[in-house]
Amino acid sequence: MWRLLVYSLLQSVLLTSGQVLLKFSLQKMLPFGWNREFWWSVFGNWQFAACGLCFGAASLLWMYILKNFPLSMAYPMVSLSYVIAMFFAILFFHETIPVHRWIGCALIVGGCLLILR
């Protein structure tokens, strides 16, 4: 079942990368409006396109995981994306993470390891 861990980590990295790219793209977008400038700020934004690619790749990998592993094991592994997101928040957005969130991440990782046993 360690293959499930590898696939789940990759799927979580793709999913979280998509979220990071979406946040970057939203920061560049103009305020919503039914005008050409707004829509260009959406569809002319490479981060928005890249987030779609990440989400698409994560979805394809998720389909593979669902087909080849029990749902009761596969679905809880998605929670690894929360842990990866915390590291990405520090790396890309320079966020400060309080101790209680680190404890929560440790519990998530521990739970995932128990599921793999």
C-alpha positions, 0 to 999 in steps of 0.5 A: 500500500506504499504505492498509494502513499506515493500516488496520494502525495503526488495528487496532493502536490498537484491539487495544492499547486493548483490552489497556489496558482489560483491564489496568485492568479486571483491577486492579478485579476481585476475586480469583477466586471462584464467587460473585456479588461476583466475577462482578459485579466482572467483568461490572459493570466498564465497562472489561471491556465496553469492552475487548470492544468494542475487540477486536471492532472490531479483529477486524472491521478485521482481517477487512477487512485480510485480505480486501483485502491479501496475508497476507504483508504484512498479518500482519507489520503486526500487530507495530505493536501492540507499538510502540503498547503501549510508548507506552500503557505510558508514558502509562497505567501510567507505565512506564519503558522501557529503551533496548534496547526502544526499539531493538526498536521502531525495528526493528519500525517499520523492518521494517514500512516495508520490507514496505510497499515 
